[in-house]
Amino acid sequence: MADPVQHARQIARAGHGPAAVALLEDAGRRGNSTAFAELAAWLLRGDIIPRDVSRARSTLRQAVEIGHVDAALLEVALTANGTGAPADWRGAFSLLAVAARNDPVAAQQLALVRAMKLDDAGYPSTAFDIEVLSAEPYIAVCRGALSAQESLHLAAIANPLLEPSVVVDPVTRRPVAHPVRSSFNATIGPAQETLPIAAFSRRLEVLTNTPLGNGEPLQILRYTVGQEYKLHSDAIPGEPNQRTVTAITYMNDGYDGGETYFPSQQIVVTPRAGDILIFHNTTADGVADPRSRHAGLPVTKGVKWIATKWLRNSRYNPWDS
């Protein structure tokens, strides 16, 4: 008998989405966990059939109950970040603990989460030192806010997703290649957001004093020798839900150059592994602040890794981007 998942994909490519869905549902009911996992992915992506995140969650649960390992980790991610249901850190932690009994990847993630000093909601239980470099515009550095183990985890998740970086076109608001930004970029979307990454995102929201759910997906960037991000603003022209705050996490040492430079304030931030740079992109009335324009100076030796998160002024839906 043909593989039902491959058969369903062929039917879907031929334009028969409902028939493909029916095939996956029948295979799932017969005990094929991969069929349920495939259907859940379709429901999340919304390209083959209309997106339905609530139905995706229930379909994913069926795949997990049959024993699909990857579906279990995806369910952890969606439970933590609130896709298809309210965010539930305790529920996500419990799901990860169950998955860790038989999955070494889940066990590694569970061990990392347990080492992160979190409260029962996944937020940091200890404070971090913050050095304010400028009050207006606000520019500050939080020292030692990312551990080496957390950095390695971020890089491992991002590495297979890396592609040439883009910027947002001011007219179409679509991502396009741009000569001011030379680097490799990976977006850690809600489906790739492991529980350690969800905890790190909560940490960033605490440090930036922004609500959970206002952040865009985490961006991991890799700069090699000569690559840079020329002078720019992180604010998006004409965007009503503006990027009010930026958090840049320096993930590694062992390279030269790559400083973050604010020319209006004559501030140069030298990267140091584990530090997080936080700055405001807008004034108090929400207008883009030209004083927060900054540049990522060229790397002159080695490789620079950073994690960037943009925080909006209101809730942001990553599935609509």
N, C-alpha and C positions, 0 to 999 in steps of 0.2 A: 504493500500500500504506500502511495506517495506521501512524502512528508507534508502534513496538513499546513504547517506554517509556510513552507515554500509554495505550496499550491495556493494558499490564500493570498500571498504576495503577487503571484501571477494573475489571479483573478482581479485583484485590486488594480494592478497596472493596466488591465484591459478595461477598466472603468466600471467594474461591478463591485463597488464597495460593500453594499448590504449583503451580497452573497458571500463575500470574503469574510465579513464579520460573523455571519451565521456558521461558516465552516470552522472558524476559530472557537466560537462558543461551543459547538458540538464536540470538537476535539478536547476542549478544556473539561467539559462535563464527563468525558470518557477517561480523564486522568492525565491529560497532557498539560503539564504545568507551563511549558514553553508557549503553548497556544494562548493561554491566559496572559502570560507576560507580554507576548507580542501585541495582543489586543489592548492591554493597558498602555503600551507605548503609543499605539495609534491614537488612543483617546487623549493622551497627553499632548502629542504633537499637533493634532488637528489638521494634518495634511491629507490623509486618506479619507477620514471621516471627520465630522465636526468634533471639535474639542469638547470633552465633558470630563472635567477633573474629578467630580464626585463619583461618576461611574468608573473612572480609571482606578480610583482608590479601592472600590469594592472588587473590581476585577483583579487588581494586584493582590488583594487579600486572599482571593481564591487560589492564585498561583502560589503564594507563600504556604498556604495550608497543604497544598499537594507536595511542596518541597523544593520550590525554585529558589536557589541561593541568591542570585542577582536580584530577583524580585524582592527578597527580604531586605536587602540593603537599600533598594529604591524606596520601599515602604518606610524605612527609618527616615530617609531624607525628607519625604513628603510630609510625614507626621511632624517632624521638627519644624519645618518651615511653613506649615499651614496651607499646603496645597490641597484643595478640595474639602477642607475641614479646618476648624481653628487649630493654630499651632499648639502642639502638646509635647513639651520637652520630656516629661516623665514617661509618657507613652512611648516616645521614640527611644528613650534609654532602655526601657523594658524590652522593646522589640529587638534592640541591638544585643542585649544580654542573652536573649533566647537564640538569636542567630549565631552568637559567638560560641555556643556549645559545639557546633559542628563545622564552623567556617573559620579558618585561620585569619582571613582578611578582616572579618567582623571582630575577631578576638583582638587583633592589633588595634583596631579603631576604638574598641571598648577600653583597652589599656591606656590609650592616649587620652581619652575623655576623662578617665579616672585620675589622671595625673595633672589635669588642667585647673584644679582648685575652683570648682564651680558650686553654686548653690543649687537648690532643688529645681530651679527653673532654667538652669543652663547659663546663668550669668556669673561673672567673676565674683568670688567670695572675698577677694583681697583687692586693695587699692593699688594703683600704679602711680609712679612719680611723673608729674607733668611739668615741663619747663616751658614757660610762655616766652616766646621770642618777640612777639609783637601783639599789642592789644588791639590796634586798629590798622589794618585788618588783623583779625585773630590768626596767629600762627603759633603753633606749639609743638613740642616734641615729647612723646611719652616714651620713657626709657625702658628697655628690656621687656616689652609687652608681648613678645612672641618668642617662644622657646625654639631651640634648634630642632627638636623632634617635631614640633608643629610646622616649622618651615619645611622640613623634609616631606611631611605629609602633603602640604600644599603643592610643592613641586611635583610630587609623584602623581597627584590627581591631574595637575595641569599639563604635564609634559606631553601626553599623547594628543592633547587638544590644541597645542600651539600652532598658530598660523600668523602670517604677516599682519601687523596691527593696522587698524583703521581709525578714522575720526568720523564724527557726525557731520554730514553735509548740512550747512545752515539753511538751504532752500528745501531740500527733500526730506531732511532729518533722517536720512538713511546712512548706514555706515559705508564709507568709501575710503579707498586708498588715498593717502595724502603725504606729500613730501616732507612735511614738518615732523612727522612721527615715524621713525625707523626703529622697529623692534619687533619681537614676536609676542603674540598675545593669546591668552586662553580665557574664555568666559566660563566660570563655574556656575552654571545655571542651577535652577532648583532641583533638577533630576540628578545632578552630579554632586550636590551639596551633602557630603558626609556629615555625620554627627560632630566630629571635631571641627569641621568648617562652620557648621551651624553655631557652635559655641564661640568660635572666633568672631563670627559676624555679630553675635550678641555683645561680645567684648567691645567691638568697634562702635556699636550703637551706644553703649554706656559712655565710652570715652568721648564721643562726639555729641552726646546729649540729644540724640535723635530717637524717635520711636521705632520699635520693632516693626518692620514692614516698609519703612521709607527708603531702605537701601536698595541700590541696584545689585545685580549679581556681582560677586567678587571677580576682579580681573587680575590675572597673573601675567606679568610681563617679564620678558627676558631680553636684555640688551647685551650685545657683543661689542667688540672693539669698533669704535667709530659710530655706533648707533646712539641716537639721542632723541629728545622730544623738544623741539625748538619752542621759543617763547609763545605762550598760549594762555587762554582762560578755559577753565573747566565748565564754566557756565555755558548753556546752550542758547544761542540767540532765538528769541521769540517763544521759548518753551515756557508754558504756564506753570508746570510742575518742575521748578528749577532745581538744579544741582546746587544746593546751598553750602554743603560741606564736602571736603575731600579728605580721605584718610589714606596715606601712602605708608605701607609697611615695608621696611627694608629687610629682606629675607636672608642675606648672606654677606660675608666679608670676602676678602681675597681678590679684590679688583681695585683699579685706580680710576679716578674720574667719577662721572655719574652723579655729581652733586645736584641738589635741587636749589635753584637760584631764583630769588624774588628781587628783580632789579629795582622796583619802586622803594623797597625797604633796605636794599643792599644787604640782604640776608642770604647767606650760603649755608645750606644744611648738608653736612658731610654724612653720607650713609654709614650706618653702623648696624650690624645684624641684630634684629630684635626690636629696633626702635620704630615708632610709628609717628609720622609727621601728620599733623591735623591743621587744616586751615579753612577759613570761610571764603566762599566764592562770591557772595552777595552782601550787600549792605543790609541794615535792619529792615528796610522797606522792600527787600527782595530784588533789588536791581543789581545787575552784575557789577562787581567792584573791580575796576581796572587795576587797583593796587595789588590784587591777588594773582595777577598774571605771573607765570613762572615758567621755568625751563628745566628740563632734565638734561644736564650737560653731558657731552659725549663721554662714553667709556673709553679709557685710553689703554687699559690692560685688564685681561680677565673677562668675566661674565657677571653681570648684575641682574639679580632677580628682585622684583618687587611685587607686592600685592596691593592693588588699588581698589578702594570702594568709594563710590559716589553716593551721597545721601541727599535725597530729595526733600522738598519742603512739605510734601504730603505723601500719602501711601503710593507705592509703586508696584505695579503688577508685572513681574518678569515674564509672564506667559504672553503678554501683549506686545513685547518689544521685538 
